[in-house]
């Protein structure tokens, strides 16, 4: 039986981060990542597939869960055994009042919302698009 990608919300992700210390992958662009990301996250690039252990948990997120779901499925198809997709993305993370950092590693309240339409979904933090 093939395991599926586990789609979780931001609050569930905090528990996984605390108890499983997954590799956290950000599926957004370099510009989005630089503005703010979850502390400890790596920006996903295809070249990472060869350097990550396939038996270690991976948590993937993007803005609202579209790009991360695509990356999460790519990871599962590449043989990664435990893949979580944060379906509410960094917007859900920010709306849950969870911290993000900028490219300098400093706390940030700015969240790249991808576009103006998605900025309406952000309730906590400063929308940038």
C-alpha positions in Angstrom: 0.0 0.0 0.0 1.4 3.4 -1.0 1.3 6.0 1.7 -0.2 9.3 0.8 0.9 12.8 1.6 -0.5 13.9 4.9 -2.2 17.3 4.6 -2.1 19.1 7.9 -2.9 22.6 9.3 -0.4 25.0 10.8 -1.2 24.1 14.4 -0.6 20.4 13.7 2.7 21.4 12.0 4.0 22.9 15.3 3.5 19.6 17.0 5.3 17.7 14.2 8.2 20.2 14.3 8.4 19.9 18.1 8.3 16.1 18.2 9.6 14.8 14.9 12.1 17.6 13.9 11.3 17.3 10.2 13.2 18.9 7.3 11.0 22.0 6.6 10.8 22.9 2.9 9.4 26.2 1.6 8.0 25.7 -1.9 7.8 29.5 -2.7 10.0 31.7 -4.8 13.3 33.1 -3.6 11.7 36.6 -3.2 8.8 35.2 -1.1 11.2 33.1 1.1 13.6 36.1 1.7 10.8 38.3 3.0 9.7 35.7 5.6 9.7 32.0 6.2 9.4 29.5 9.0 12.6 29.4 11.0 14.9 26.6 9.9 13.1 26.1 6.6 15.0 25.5 3.4 13.8 26.9 0.1 12.9 23.9 -2.1 14.9 23.2 -5.2 14.8 20.0 -7.1 18.5 19.5 -6.4 17.6 18.9 -2.7 16.0 15.6 -3.5 19.4 13.9 -3.7 20.8 15.4 -0.5 17.8 14.7 1.9 17.4 11.4 3.7 14.3 9.7 2.4 13.5 8.1 5.7 13.4 11.4 7.6 10.1 13.4 7.9 9.6 16.3 5.6 7.2 19.2 6.1 6.4 21.3 3.0 4.6 24.6 2.8 4.0 27.5 0.4 1.5 30.4 0.6 -1.9 28.6 0.7 -1.0 25.0 -0.1 -1.1 24.7 -3.9 2.7 24.6 -4.7 3.5 22.7 -1.5 1.0 20.0 -2.4 2.8 19.6 -5.8 6.2 19.4 -4.1 4.9 17.0 -1.4 3.6 14.6 -4.1 6.9 14.9 -5.9 8.7 13.9 -2.7 6.4 10.9 -2.1 6.9 9.8 -5.7 10.7 10.1 -5.2 10.5 7.6 -2.3 10.3 9.9 0.8 8.6 7.9 3.5 6.9 10.6 5.6 5.7 13.8 3.9 3.5 16.4 5.4 1.9 19.2 3.4 0.8 22.3 5.4 -2.4 22.9 3.5 -3.0 26.4 4.9 0.5 27.5 4.1 2.4 30.4 5.6 -0.9 32.4 5.7 -2.3 29.8 8.1 0.9 29.9 10.0 0.8 33.7 10.3 -2.9 33.7 11.1 -2.2 31.3 14.0 0.3 34.0 15.3 3.3 31.7 14.8 6.7 33.3 14.2 8.4 33.8 10.9 11.9 35.2 10.2 13.4 37.1 7.2 16.5 36.3 5.2 18.7 37.7 8.0 17.1 35.4 10.5 15.3 38.2 12.3 11.6 38.1 13.3 9.3 39.6 10.7 5.6 40.5 10.6 5.7 40.8 6.8 4.2 37.9 4.8 4.4 37.5 1.1 0.9 36.7 0.0 1.8 35.8 -3.6 -0.8 38.2 -5.0 -3.4 40.9 -4.0 -6.3 38.4 -3.9 -4.5 36.1 -1.4 -3.6 39.1 0.8 -7.3 39.2 1.8 -6.7 35.8 3.5 -4.0 37.2 5.8 -5.5 38.3 9.2 -2.2 38.6 11.2 0.8 40.4 9.8 1.6 42.8 7.0 0.7 41.6 3.5 3.3 42.1 0.8 2.8 41.0 -2.9 
